């Protein structure tokens, strides 16, 4: 697609400078207008795709939050029954899901930035396209005293036209940031990073997991000692 790169390049193009170097300015201007129109259409489609990806990320985030809560509850149940092995499994799953959730939230922020930038570029492109169309009308208007129609010999490709064609050819080779974002967004699979079965992890692993396990055990132990006192009262 390359819509983001394509729009930015068209916006940055110096139309007046290109026309000054062209042997057939009217022909080049028509080509530029077509390119602007195509770039604007690509940009509109890109924004629609990004909005869809944004909604997908929001659904993914909601599902991840639900799964994180479930693994937290499993860890608490395992600690309550003195099954540290199962608790480690649950906390490991929770940790992996939490990291994926953070990644999804980061991508959501980046998508917001890309959408805002693309919409701003589309507004600029619309203004530039309007100016180009006005310039073309002026160019087509015959000067006073000149024949209504003039026959112009076919000219070879001018340096300005050649430069523009080369620039258009680079669009297909450029990697846009939007495409990379879309690829990363689609790579998220909810639940795929968590243990598929309730299996025990026998040996201690990540120090962070061990620290969270000890904290959870301390919390549950505190809750346990508080229960009898409440019952006596």
KAQUI-V826607 format. One record per residue. N is the residue number from 1. SS is DSSP state (helix for helix, strand for strand, loop for the rest). PSI is psi in radians with two decimals (999 if undefined). D_FIRST is the distance of its C-alpha to the first C-alpha in whole Angstrom. Layout:
((N & SS & PSI & D_FIRST) (N & SS & PSI & D_FIRST))
This chain:
((1 & loop & -1.17 & 0) (2 & loop & 0.52 & 4) (3 & helix & -0.73 & 5) (4 & helix & -0.87 & 8) (5 & helix & -0.70 & 9) (6 & helix & -0.81 & 9) (7 & helix & -0.78 & 11) (8 & helix & -0.65 & 13) (9 & helix & -0.74 & 14) (10 & helix & -0.70 & 15) (11 & helix & -0.69 & 17) (12 & helix & -0.27 & 19) (13 & loop & 2.34 & 19) (14 & loop & 1.67 & 23) (15 & helix & -0.80 & 24) (16 & helix & -0.75 & 27) (17 & helix & -0.68 & 27) (18 & helix & -0.70 & 25) (19 & helix & -0.60 & 28) (20 & helix & -0.54 & 31) (21 & helix & -0.18 & 30) (22 & loop & 2.45 & 29) (23 & loop & -0.50 & 31) (24 & loop & 1.43 & 30) (25 & helix & -0.69 & 29) (26 & helix & -0.76 & 28) (27 & helix & -0.75 & 26) (28 & helix & -0.69 & 24) (29 & helix & -0.69 & 24) (30 & helix & -0.71 & 23) (31 & helix & -0.70 & 20) (32 & helix & -0.71 & 19) (33 & helix & -0.75 & 19) (34 & helix & -0.71 & 17) (35 & helix & -0.71 & 14) (36 & helix & -0.73 & 15) (37 & helix & -0.75 & 15) (38 & helix & -0.73 & 12) (39 & helix & -0.69 & 10) (40 & helix & -0.71 & 12) (41 & helix & -0.74 & 11) (42 & helix & -0.69 & 8) (43 & helix & -0.72 & 9) (44 & helix & -0.74 & 12) (45 & helix & -0.67 & 10) (46 & helix & -0.72 & 8) (47 & helix & -0.73 & 12) (48 & helix & -0.74 & 13) (49 & helix & -0.74 & 11) (50 & helix & -0.67 & 12) (51 & helix & -0.65 & 16) (52 & helix & -0.72 & 16) (53 & helix & -0.62 & 15) (54 & helix & -0.77 & 18) (55 & helix & -0.65 & 20) (56 & helix & -0.76 & 20) (57 & helix & -0.66 & 21) (58 & helix & -0.70 & 24) (59 & helix & -0.75 & 25) (60 & helix & -0.76 & 25) (61 & helix & -0.73 & 27) (62 & helix & -0.72 & 29) (63 & helix & -0.69 & 30) (64 & helix & -0.73 & 30) (65 & helix & -0.68 & 33) (66 & helix & -0.74 & 35) (67 & helix & -0.64 & 35) (68 & helix & -0.74 & 36) (69 & helix & -0.71 & 38) (70 & helix & -0.76 & 39) (71 & helix & -0.55 & 40) (72 & helix & -0.75 & 42) (73 & helix & -0.68 & 44) (74 & helix & -0.70 & 44) (75 & helix & -0.74 & 45) (76 & helix & -0.70 & 48) (77 & helix & -0.68 & 49) (78 & helix & -0.74 & 50) (79 & helix & -0.70 & 51) (80 & helix & -0.44 & 54) (81 & loop & 0.32 & 55) (82 & loop & 0.67 & 55) (83 & loop & 1.36 & 52) (84 & helix & -0.56 & 50) (85 & helix & -0.78 & 49) (86 & helix & -0.59 & 47) (87 & helix & -0.70 & 46) (88 & helix & -0.72 & 44) (89 & helix & -0.79 & 42) (90 & helix & -0.73 & 41) (91 & helix & -0.60 & 41) (92 & helix & -0.76 & 39) (93 & helix & -0.74 & 36) (94 & helix & -0.73 & 36) (95 & helix & -0.77 & 35) (96 & helix & -0.73 & 32) (97 & helix & -0.64 & 31) (98 & helix & -0.68 & 32) (99 & helix & -0.71 & 30) (100 & helix & -0.67 & 27) (101 & helix & -0.73 & 28) (102 & helix & -0.72 & 27) (103 & helix & -0.74 & 24) (104 & helix & -0.70 & 23) (105 & helix & -0.67 & 24) (106 & helix & -0.74 & 23) (107 & helix & -0.62 & 19) (108 & helix & -0.72 & 20) (109 & helix & -0.77 & 21) (110 & helix & -0.68 & 18) (111 & helix & -0.70 & 16) (112 & helix & -0.77 & 19) (113 & helix & -0.74 & 18) (114 & helix & -0.73 & 15) (115 & helix & -0.79 & 15) (116 & helix & -0.74 & 18) (117 & helix & -0.74 & 17) (118 & helix & -0.68 & 14) (119 & helix & -0.68 & 16) (120 & helix & -0.71 & 19) (121 & helix & -0.65 & 16) (122 & helix & -0.66 & 16) (123 & helix & -0.76 & 20) (124 & helix & -0.73 & 20) (125 & helix & -0.68 & 18) (126 & helix & -0.73 & 20) (127 & helix & -0.74 & 23) (128 & helix & -0.63 & 22) (129 & helix & -0.71 & 21) (130 & helix & -0.75 & 24) (131 & helix & -0.67 & 26) (132 & helix & -0.67 & 24) (133 & helix & -0.68 & 26) (134 & helix & -0.73 & 29) (135 & helix & -0.66 & 29) (136 & helix & -0.71 & 28) (137 & helix & -0.73 & 31) (138 & helix & -0.64 & 34) (139 & helix & -0.57 & 33) (140 & helix & -0.29 & 34) (141 & loop & 2.16 & 37) (142 & loop & 2.47 & 40) (143 & loop & 2.64 & 42) (144 & loop & 2.31 & 46) (145 & loop & -0.16 & 48) (146 & loop & 2.71 & 45) (147 & loop & 2.62 & 45) (148 & loop & -0.62 & 42) (149 & loop & 2.49 & 40) (150 & loop & 2.44 & 40) (151 & loop & 2.12 & 39) (152 & loop & 2.23 & 37) (153 & loop & 2.63 & 37) (154 & loop & 2.28 & 34) (155 & loop & 2.76 & 33) (156 & loop & 2.93 & 31) (157 & loop & 2.16 & 27) (158 & loop & 2.83 & 28) (159 & helix & -0.65 & 27) (160 & helix & -0.77 & 25) (161 & helix & -0.72 & 23) (162 & helix & -0.71 & 23) (163 & helix & -0.71 & 22) (164 & helix & -0.73 & 19) (165 & helix & -0.71 & 18) (166 & helix & -0.67 & 18) (167 & helix & -0.72 & 16) (168 & helix & -0.61 & 13) (169 & helix & -0.45 & 13) (170 & helix & -0.29 & 12) (171 & helix & -0.73 & 9) (172 & loop & -0.40 & 8) (173 & loop & -0.27 & 10) (174 & loop & 2.41 & 10) (175 & loop & 2.02 & 9) (176 & loop & 2.65 & 8) (177 & helix & -0.53 & 11) (178 & helix & -0.74 & 9) (179 & helix & -0.71 & 7) (180 & helix & -0.64 & 11) (181 & helix & -0.80 & 13) (182 & helix & -0.70 & 11) (183 & helix & -0.73 & 12) (184 & helix & -0.65 & 16) (185 & helix & -0.79 & 16) (186 & helix & -0.26 & 16) (187 & loop & -0.24 & 18) (188 & loop & 2.24 & 21) (189 & loop & 1.93 & 24) (190 & loop & 2.26 & 27) (191 & loop & -0.23 & 30) (192 & loop & -0.42 & 29) (193 & loop & -0.15 & 30) (194 & loop & 2.71 & 33) (195 & loop & 2.31 & 36) (196 & loop & -0.38 & 36) (197 & loop & 2.80 & 40) (198 & loop & 1.33 & 43) (199 & loop & 2.53 & 44) (200 & loop & 2.57 & 46) (201 & loop & 1.88 & 45) (202 & loop & -0.83 & 49) (203 & loop & 2.56 & 48) (204 & loop & 2.51 & 47) (205 & loop & -1.93 & 44) (206 & loop & 2.25 & 42) (207 & helix & -0.60 & 44) (208 & helix & -0.66 & 42) (209 & helix & -0.75 & 43) (210 & helix & -0.70 & 46) (211 & helix & -0.72 & 47) (212 & helix & -0.62 & 45) (213 & helix & -0.80 & 47) (214 & helix & -0.69 & 50) (215 & helix & -0.71 & 49) (216 & helix & -0.72 & 49) (217 & helix & -0.70 & 52) (218 & helix & -0.72 & 54) (219 & helix & -0.80 & 53) (220 & helix & -0.65 & 54) (221 & helix & -0.68 & 57) (222 & helix & -0.71 & 58) (223 & helix & -0.62 & 57) (224 & helix & -0.72 & 59) (225 & helix & -0.41 & 62) (226 & helix & -0.40 & 62) (227 & helix & -0.88 & 62) (228 & helix & -0.70 & 66) (229 & helix & -0.67 & 67) (230 & helix & -0.66 & 65) (231 & helix & -0.71 & 67) (232 & helix & -0.65 & 71) (233 & loop & 999 & 70))
